[in-house]
Amino acid sequence: MDQNTFSHRLSELRIQKGVSARDMSLSLGQSAGYINNIENGVNYPSMSVFFYICEYLDITPKEFFDLDTDNPTKANELLEATRRLNDSQIEHLIALAKDLK
């Protein structure tokens, strides 16, 4: 993943969470412009801050880099909801998801 893709992914996930770059920066214990600098390609986060970013966004690092999943937080929410379903209900959900594609 190049820096532009990384920056864009961070921006998308932050917006999906509904938080400003400033608020996210401050919540991570960084300066007010920290996330803006990453999103504008000025800086990369350190590895430890990247893990905090993922935690803040409620995703894993793997999900951050998985560009095929537009909204990993919602995908996790859906997966968690399926854990309480029986086989028949899961089959219906799969059929519905395929129909929506």
Rosetta silent file (secondary structure, phi, psi, omega in degrees, C-alpha in Angstrom):
SEQUENCE: MDQNTFSHRLSELRIQKGVSARDMSLSLGQSAGYINNIENGVNYPSMSVFFYICEYLDITPKEFFDLDTDNPTKANELLEATRRLNDSQIEHLIALAKDLK
SCORE:     score description
SCORE:     0.000 S_00000001
   1 L     0.000  125.521  178.915    0.000    0.000    0.000 S_00000001
   2 L   -82.725  172.585 -175.042    1.513    3.320   -1.012 S_00000001
   3 H   -63.439  -38.285  179.506    1.279    6.501    1.058 S_00000001
   4 H   -63.800  -43.708  179.451   -1.567    7.957   -1.003 S_00000001
   5 H   -66.101  -42.243  177.868   -3.673    4.809   -0.580 S_00000001
   6 H   -58.159  -49.042 -178.453   -2.833    4.670    3.133 S_00000001
   7 H   -61.592  -43.422 -179.941   -3.855    8.307    3.592 S_00000001
   8 H   -65.339  -41.636  179.899   -7.079    7.851    1.652 S_00000001
   9 H   -62.365  -44.706  178.546   -7.988    4.703    3.608 S_00000001
  10 H   -59.750  -44.966  179.987   -7.447    6.473    6.920 S_00000001
  11 H   -61.123  -46.232  179.198   -9.616    9.359    5.791 S_00000001
  12 H   -58.754  -47.913 -177.126  -12.431    7.050    4.642 S_00000001
  13 H   -66.902  -37.090  177.617  -12.446    5.077    7.880 S_00000001
  14 H   -64.434  -44.071  179.640  -12.334    8.211   10.011 S_00000001
  15 H   -64.044  -40.725  177.174  -15.271    9.720    8.121 S_00000001
  16 H   -60.061  -34.449  177.965  -17.239    6.478    8.477 S_00000001
  17 H   -74.025  -18.094  177.008  -16.703    6.726   12.222 S_00000001
  18 L    78.831   35.592 -178.438  -18.098   10.256   12.058 S_00000001
  19 L  -126.363  147.913  178.482  -15.230   12.016   13.749 S_00000001
  20 L   -77.518  158.857  177.764  -13.140   14.994   12.690 S_00000001
  21 H   -61.665  -38.856 -179.939   -9.426   14.678   12.067 S_00000001
  22 H   -63.364  -49.373 -179.228   -8.798   17.116   14.917 S_00000001
  23 H   -62.339  -39.724  178.482  -10.903   15.162   17.415 S_00000001
  24 H   -64.139  -44.650  178.999   -9.267   11.899   16.376 S_00000001
  25 H   -56.287  -49.799 -177.961   -5.801   13.420   16.743 S_00000001
  26 H   -66.056  -36.989  177.932   -6.557   14.694   20.227 S_00000001
  27 H   -64.461  -28.782  178.528   -8.188   11.393   21.247 S_00000001
  28 L   -85.991    0.424  179.749   -4.970    9.627   20.260 S_00000001
  29 L    78.728   23.814 -178.188   -2.952   12.007   22.419 S_00000001
  30 L  -109.737  175.515  176.485   -1.400   13.755   19.419 S_00000001
  31 L   -66.782  159.512 -174.950   -1.314   17.361   18.252 S_00000001
  32 L   -57.879  -30.983 -177.221   -4.510   18.744   16.706 S_00000001
  33 L   -97.365    8.192 -173.763   -3.162   18.472   13.131 S_00000001
  34 H   -58.334  -52.855 -178.076   -1.629   14.997   13.432 S_00000001
  35 H   -66.899  -38.007  175.754   -4.277   13.030   11.490 S_00000001
  36 H   -57.818  -41.240  179.064   -4.551   15.816    8.903 S_00000001
  37 H   -63.450  -37.599  177.173   -0.813   15.494    8.278 S_00000001
  38 H   -69.375  -46.189 -178.502   -1.188   11.758    7.696 S_00000001
  39 H   -65.819  -26.111  178.112   -4.229   12.195    5.467 S_00000001
  40 L   -91.725    5.300  176.461   -2.411   14.861    3.449 S_00000001
  41 L    77.605   13.021 -179.638    0.599   12.605    2.942 S_00000001
  42 L   -76.544  -39.355 -177.218    2.947   14.716    5.044 S_00000001
  43 L  -138.166  162.525  165.605    3.670   11.948    7.578 S_00000001
  44 L  -109.314  150.815  174.472    3.132    8.280    8.356 S_00000001
  45 L   -76.395  157.180  171.115    2.229    7.247   11.891 S_00000001
  46 L   -67.325  165.352 -179.776    4.693    5.247   13.944 S_00000001
  47 H   -60.812  -42.481 -179.431    3.843    1.572   14.266 S_00000001
  48 H   -65.280  -40.186  178.084    2.600    2.016   17.830 S_00000001
  49 H   -68.784  -35.002  176.077    0.366    4.952   16.841 S_00000001
  50 H   -58.499  -42.183  177.765   -0.928    2.930   13.864 S_00000001
  51 H   -64.290  -38.308  175.737   -2.093    0.258   16.324 S_00000001
  52 H   -64.883  -38.285  177.530   -3.802    2.962   18.401 S_00000001
  53 H   -60.872  -46.678  179.301   -5.458    4.285   15.238 S_00000001
  54 H   -61.333  -43.819  178.193   -6.822    0.821   14.461 S_00000001
  55 H   -60.988  -43.885  179.160   -8.052    0.421   18.023 S_00000001
  56 H   -60.490  -38.300 -179.024   -9.694    3.845   17.850 S_00000001
  57 L   -84.192   -0.998 -179.166  -11.434    2.859   14.598 S_00000001
  58 L    60.310   41.814  177.340  -12.498   -0.508   16.121 S_00000001
  59 L  -135.945  165.575  174.448  -10.716   -2.500   13.417 S_00000001
  60 L   -91.066  161.056  174.347   -7.694   -4.746   13.162 S_00000001
  61 H   -56.760  -37.545  177.721   -4.582   -3.780   11.195 S_00000001
  62 H   -59.288  -42.883  179.846   -5.540   -6.505    8.695 S_00000001
  63 H   -67.460  -32.765  176.771   -8.922   -4.842    8.186 S_00000001
  64 H   -60.221  -43.319 -176.700   -7.233   -1.475    7.678 S_00000001
  65 H   -85.094   -7.499  179.074   -5.241   -2.889    4.768 S_00000001
  66 L   -82.271   91.680 -176.051   -8.161   -4.910    3.350 S_00000001
  67 L   -74.695  -10.497  178.012   -9.276   -2.525    0.621 S_00000001
  68 L   -77.665  -15.609  178.148  -11.967   -4.951   -0.571 S_00000001
  69 L  -105.684  108.335 -176.327  -13.992   -4.213    2.574 S_00000001
  70 L   -65.792  -40.007 -175.856  -15.321   -0.673    2.402 S_00000001
  71 L  -132.713   83.430 -176.078  -16.598   -0.520    5.966 S_00000001
  72 H   -61.754  -29.256  179.262  -14.863   -3.067    8.224 S_00000001
  73 H   -64.300  -45.434  178.123  -16.647   -1.821   11.336 S_00000001
  74 H   -68.355  -36.501  177.607  -20.055   -2.600    9.824 S_00000001
  75 H   -62.763  -40.637  176.551  -18.753   -5.904    8.433 S_00000001
  76 H   -65.051  -39.415  178.660  -17.656   -6.876   11.951 S_00000001
  77 H   -62.476  -42.779  177.986  -21.034   -5.839   13.323 S_00000001
  78 H   -64.869  -44.772  178.988  -22.779   -8.041   10.764 S_00000001
  79 H   -60.007  -43.465  179.130  -20.477  -10.969   11.501 S_00000001
  80 H   -62.323  -39.159  179.066  -21.124  -10.616   15.226 S_00000001
  81 H   -65.473  -31.475 -178.384  -24.887  -10.590   14.619 S_00000001
  82 H   -73.722  -18.408 -178.751  -24.657  -13.838   12.640 S_00000001
  83 L   -63.381  -22.798 -178.074  -23.089  -15.664   15.581 S_00000001
  84 L   -97.342    3.827 -177.613  -26.521  -15.883   17.219 S_00000001
  85 L   -95.423  151.751  174.167  -28.293  -17.230   14.122 S_00000001
  86 L   -85.389  174.143 -175.668  -29.090  -20.843   13.317 S_00000001
  87 H   -58.111  -41.726 -179.313  -28.062  -22.480   10.017 S_00000001
  88 H   -63.844  -42.719  178.896  -31.364  -21.750    8.294 S_00000001
  89 H   -65.354  -39.073  177.783  -31.233  -18.074    9.231 S_00000001
  90 H   -64.014  -41.168  177.185  -27.636  -17.829    8.015 S_00000001
  91 H   -60.321  -41.366  177.282  -28.633  -19.374    4.670 S_00000001
  92 H   -63.590  -41.691  179.323  -31.381  -16.748    4.310 S_00000001
  93 H   -64.551  -40.930  177.287  -28.912  -13.996    5.137 S_00000001
  94 H   -62.640  -44.766  178.932  -26.436  -15.316    2.559 S_00000001
  95 H   -61.789  -42.007  178.548  -29.177  -15.438   -0.083 S_00000001
  96 H   -63.689  -44.604  179.588  -30.205  -11.872    0.753 S_00000001
  97 H   -61.973  -41.972  178.218  -26.598  -10.638    0.566 S_00000001
  98 H   -64.683  -38.120  178.675  -26.097  -12.307   -2.806 S_00000001
  99 H   -66.512  -34.031  179.759  -29.340  -10.763   -4.062 S_00000001
 100 H   -71.113  -25.193  178.726  -28.193   -7.297   -2.947 S_00000001
 101 L   -68.389    0.000    0.000  -24.992   -7.600   -4.978 S_00000001
